[in-house]
Amino acid sequence: MYAIEFLPSAKKELSSLDFAIQKQLKEKIIVLATDPSKLKNNIKALKGEYEGKFRLRVRDYRILFRIEEVRVLILIIRIGHRKEVY
């Protein structure tokens, strides 16, 4: 099981979203922390300037994160609509 940590900007992005979307995103983050293999079809490694980071697709929203294996931590970097997050 991974610990979850948010960058302050990601926490602000999450809190600015509609409550129903927040709830769905939080549920997926919990699944990501407990068993990332359940979401393997919705997780993609990123390239270019986001090299070493991943994205989790939840409906039309994306969660950008980095996995730190040494600290057993998932760091949430950005959360937003797919048009705006990259």
N, C-alpha and C positions, 0 to 999 in steps of 0.2 A: 504494500500500500504506500502511495506517495503522499507527502504533505503538499498542500496547495498554498501558494503565495501569490498575491496580486501586486503588480506595480500600482502606485497610487493613481496613475492615469487610467489604467484598466478598470480599477474599482469605480472611478468616476464615470467612465463610459458605460459600465454595467448599470449603475444606479440611474443613469439618464434614460434608460430604455423603459418601454412599457412593462408593467408588472407581469403580464402573462409571458412575455418573452424572457424576462429576468428569471422567472420560475423554471422555464424549459432549459435555459442556459445553465443555471445552477444545478439542475438535475444531471445534465450531461457532464458537468465538471466533477460531480461526485462519482459518477461512473468512471470517468477518466482516471481519477485518483485511485479507485479501488481495483479496477481491472481494465486497462487500456485496450486489451485484445478484443473486448466486446464492441469497441468502436472502430476497429481497424479499417472498415470500409469508408469511414468518414474522416480519417486522419491522413494527412498528406505531408510529406517532407517538402519544405520550401527551398527555392533556389535563388540565386542572385544576391541582392542585398539582405535577404532574409535567410541566407544559408545557415544551417544548424538549428533552425526553428521549424515548428510544425503548425499546421492549422487543423482545427476541428470544425467541421461543417455541422451547423444546427439550423435547419430550414434555410432562410436567406441570410443568416448571420454567421460570422466566423469568429473563432477564438484562436488567437495566435499565442503559442506558448513554446517554452523551451524546457527540456527535461535535463535535470542535473542529477545524474546517477550517483555521484559521490555523496551528495546531501539527501538523496532520495526525495527529490523535490520537483514539482512541476510549477514553473514560474509563468503566470498568465501575463502576457505582454500587452495585448490589445484585444478589445471586444467591439464589434460593430457590424453594420450591414456590409454585405459583400461588395457593394459599390464603393464604400468609403474606407475599408480597413487596410487595404494594401498600399 
